[in-house]
């Protein structure tokens, strides 16, 4: 039996990640489209069940168009069963559509569904009140292939949105399907007999610079007492974050060329570049020049100049400008840490040049 495991769709996201208004609207639509793309894959590959491990919606009160999109998609794929477990963002979603192929869970205890072919899916919605007691209540048959759905971060302690792996050991879990963290990860649950695994698929579509990399879902092949799984890339766009050290540059032009060689991206990508290192040239306008270079190479880009000027204290001795006087004052100050002096001087020089200062 083929099963899809995904999480954190966040339909209705507000896209407050620095995108301009027109592109933010495009991304809102693409979050829905990413779900549709996954459904097309499911139909093409004969998937029988889709596990939605929390945060289908971005809020407890999703927009009408997002609710309609989701429930119409479920209704329009009647041959696929959708197992929807609410997360921390959509806790208040009321499952307003009662559809025969929509299977839901509650915070009142574990709900278990039989998928056929000896496969079960069990899940419970964690709250502050049940986050510790749920573990003792879980009982799964040894002669079944058992999938457990939860929304939380895997670790060694129990709590709201926290999944305690030690307390799930020896529970006959073959595959622990998680949601919550927007980066994918895999690991062992520590089950001595079954070799169980936990899997976090991450979000289905990257929305901002805190969600870099290729996004998607897992396809499971379950049966015969075992489960195999594989990650499937589903991204419509890829968010890429790059720190580029331009210390070797001797001019703005050469700094731009270093970035050109370092940043690999596609035309549909969203790219953030942070310029780092120490320079001994005037970097005014470097951010804008890098942005112009990236224009056309990717869909959207931002550039932040975090370089520091190399400080030549000896050069400041004969500099009669305000800049030189400032450097001499800091050099003669009570600051004992050389790095702190450098930071103060760099911040001051940026301010004197009318550039942004970050404290």
N, C-alpha and C positions, 0 to 999 in steps of 0.2 A: 504494500500500500504506500502510495506517495503522499507525503504531507509537507506543507510549507509552514515554517516557523518564522514569524516576523514580529515586530514590536515598534512602538513609538512612531506611529504614522504622523501624529500631531496635525490632523486635519484642522484647518482654520488658524494656523500659526500667523501671528501678526507680522513676522519678518522684521523685527526691530534690530537688525544686525548691520546697519549702516548702508544697506542698499538704497539707491535713489528710489523715489516713489514708484516710477514706472516699472523698474525691474523688481521691486518688492511685490507688485501685483502679479507679475509673471511668475515669480517663485511660489506665491500662494496657489496659483493654478497648477503649477508643476508638482506640488506636494500631493494633490489629488491625482494627477496624471501618473505619478509613480505607483500609486496603489492600483490604478487601472492597468499599468504595464505588468505588474506582478500577476494580476488576475488573468491577463492574456497568456502569460507563461503557464499558469496553473491549468488553463483549459487545454493548451497545446500538449502538455505533458501528462494529462490524465490524473491530476492531483485530486484526491478525495476529501482532504480536510486542510483547513488553514487555521493555525494557532495564532491568535492576536493577543500578545502578552502585555497588554496595558497601553494606555495613552493613545488610543485610536484618535481621540479628539484632543485638542490643545487646551480645552477648558471644560468646566462642568456645564457651561451653557454654550454649546457650539452653535455656529451660525446655521440657519435653516438650510442653506444651499449645501453645506458640508454634511449635515445629517441626511439630507435627501440623497446626496451622492453615495454615501456609505450604504444606507439601507437599500437603496435601489440596486446597488452593485451586489449586495447579498441576495436580494430577491431575484436578480437577473442571472445568478449562477446557482440555480437550484440543485445541480448535481454535486455541488461542493458544500460541505458542512463547515461553518465558521464558528470557531470557539473563541468567544470574546470575553476576556478577563480585564476588568477596569484597572487602571493604574492610579498614580497620584494626581494626574492632571484631569482625568475624566471620571473621578470618583462619583460625582453626582449625576452622571449620565443615566437616564432612567430606562434604557432599553425599550424605548417607546414603540418600536415595531416588533410585534410577535410574529416571527417567521419560522417555519418548520425547520429550516436549515441553519438557524442562528441559535447556538448553544451558549448559555451564559453561566456565570458563577456568582456567588454571594460572599459576604464576610461572615456568614453564620456558621461556616464549617466547610468541609471538603465536599465538592460535587464531582462524581465520577461518571464518565460516559464510556460506553463500550463502542469501539469503532468497527468491530469485526476483526476476523483473522487473529484473534487473541490479543488485540491491542486495546489498552485503556488510556484515557486522558482524564487526569484529575487536576483540580485547581481550587484555589481559595483566594479571596481578595483580602489582603492584609490591612489591618487598621492598628491604631495605637492600642486598642483593647484586646486584640486577638493575636498580636505578633509573636507572643511567647507561647501561648497555649496551643496554637495550631499544630505544632510539630508532634506532640504526643497523640493527637487525634488521627494522624495519618496512618492508614493501614492498607497495604496493597498486596494483591495475591502474588505468590511466588511463581505461579505457572503462567503468568501473563507478561506481555511486553508493556511496561508501564511508563507513560509519559506524565510528568508533573509540570503544571504551569504556575508561575509566580511572578510578581512584579517587584523587583528589588535588587540591590547590589549584593553579590555573593561575598561572604566573609565568614568570620568566626563568631559573630555576635548576632543576636536577634533584636529586632525592632521594626518600627515603621519604615517600609521600603528597604529593609535589610534582611537578607536571606542567610540564615545560619547553616552553613554546610555541615558542620559536625553533628547537628541534630537531625540531619536528613540521612545520615549513614545507616546502612543496613535496613533501609525502608523499601527495598526492592525497586528502586528507581533506575530505569535504564537511561532515560534522557530527561534532564531537568531543563525545561524551556523557560528562559527568563526574559525580562524586559526591564527598562528603566535607564540604563547607561547607554549613551548614544554612540559609543564605540564598541565594536564587536570583540568578544573574547570567548575563550573556551578553557575548560579545565576538568579535572576529575572531582567527583563528589566524595570519593573516599569509601565507596561501597566495596567491601572486601570480596563479596561473592560475585557481583554482577559487573564490576568495572564501569559503573555509571559515570556519565559525564554531565556537566552543566554547559549550556551554550547561551551566550548573549549576542543576538544578531546586530545590535545597534539600531539606529534609526533607518528608515527606508529611503530617505532622501536628505542629503546634507542641506541645511538652511543657512548656516552662518559659519564664521571662521572658527567657532568652537566645535565644529563638526566636520573636520577635514577628512579626506580620503574617500575611497570608493565605498558606497553604501549598497545595501541589498537585503537579502533574506537567505534562510537555509532551506534546502530541499532534503527531506528525510525519505529514506526507503526502509520501511518497517515491515517485518514479517519473519517467520521462522525463528522467533525468539531473539532477534537482534535488530539493531537499528544502525544504518550507515547514514552519514549526513555530509553535505557539501555546501559551501557558500556560493551564492549566485549574485553577481553584480547587477544591480538594478538602477543605478544612478542615471538620472537624466543629465545632471551636471555634477562635476566633482569639485569640491572645495579644496583648494591647495594653499598651504601656508608654508612660506619659505623664509628662513633667516639667511641672509647673504652677507658674508664678511667682505667688505670692500677695502680692507687695510692695504692691499697691494696696489690700489689705484693711486695715480698721481694727478688726476683731474676728474671733473665731473664726467667727461666723455668716457674715460677708461673705466670709471665706476659703473656707468650704464652698460658698457660692454661686458663687464664681469657678471652683472645681473642677467644680461641676455644669454650668456652661456650657462648660467647656473639654474635658471628657472625653466623647467620643461612643463608645458601646459598645452591643452587643446583649446580650440575656439569656443567650446561651450563651458569652459571651466570658470570658476570664481577664484581669484588669486589674491592673496595678501603677501606682500613682500616687506620684510623688516630689514633695513640696512644696518649692519653692525660693524664694529671694528674701530680703529683709530685712523684718522686722516690728517695730512699736513697741508691740505689745500682748502680753499673756501668752498664749502659744499652748498652754498645758496643756490636754490633752484634744482638740486639733485632729485628731490622727490618728483617734481613735475616732469623732469626729463625721463626718469624711469617710467612714469605713468604713460608718457607719450610713446615710449618704446613698446610697452605692453599693449597699447591700444591696437586692436586688430588681431592680437595673438590669443586673447581670451575674451570671455563675455563681459566680465567685470573685474576690475582690479583696484586695490588700494595699496599705497606705499607709505611706510612710516620710516623716517630717518632717525635712527637711534645711534648713529655714529658719534664718536667723541673726537675732539681735536687733540692731536699730539701736542703736549705742552712742552715748549722749549723755554725754561725759566731764564736762561742766559739771554735769549732774544728780547725778553721783556725789560732787561736792565736799561737799555738805551732807547726804549720806545716811549716817547713823550706824550702819547695819546691817552685817552681815557681807558682804552683797552690795556695798555701797558701798566698804567697806574693801578687798575683793578687787579691785574695778575701779581704785581708786587705786594699789594696789600694782603692778598690771600696767602702768598708765599711766606710772608712775615707774620702771619696770624698764629694764634695759639693752637690751631689744628695740628695734631700730631700724626694723624694718619695720612699718608701720601695719597692714597686712593680717594679719601674724602676731599682733600685739597683739589685733586684733579676734577672730581665731580662738581665742586663748587665753581671752579674756573670754567668748566665746560658749560654749566648752566648760565653763568654770567655772560660768557661770550655769545651764547645763543640769544640771550635777552638783548644784548647790545646790538646784535645784528638784526633784531626784530623778528627772530624766529621763535617757534614754539618751544616752551620749556616744560619739561616733565619733572616733577619733584618726587 
